[in-house]
Amino acid sequence: MKLFFLAALLAGVALAYGADIHGTLALDYNGVRALAAQILTGMKS
């Protein structure tokens, strides 16, 4: 289940990257990285 969620998150990142390469990608990428870090922390605990 967690792997499925992570795969869905990565798919979302890929869609966001394809949709807007030069615009708000940096902000979106940082936000996703922060979210992924929270998810990974939750998985470990």
N, C-alpha and C positions, 0 to 999 in steps of 0.2 A: 504493500500500500504506500509506504514511504517512497519507494523507488518510482512508483507511478506518479506521485506528486512531484518528485524531483524532475522526472521526464517532462511532465506538463509545464513545469517552470522553465526548463530549458527550451521547450517549444515556444513558449511565450517570448523568451528573449530573442529567439531566432526570428519570430514574426516582427517583433519591435525593430530589430536590426534591419530587416528587409524593408520595413515600412518607412523608416526615417533614418537614413545613414548619417546625414550631416546636421540634423537639427538638435533634438533634445536627447540624443543617444547617450551622451556622457552622463546626464542626470539620471536617465532611466537605468543605465548600467550600474551606477553607484547605488541606486535604490535597490536594484535586484541583488547586488552583492551583499548589501546589508541584510536583506530579507533571507538570502541563502545562508548567511552566517547565523542568523537566528534559528533557522530550521535545523542546521547542522548541530548547533548547540543543544537544541531540544532533543535531537536524535541521540546524542551522547548521554544526556542526563536521564 
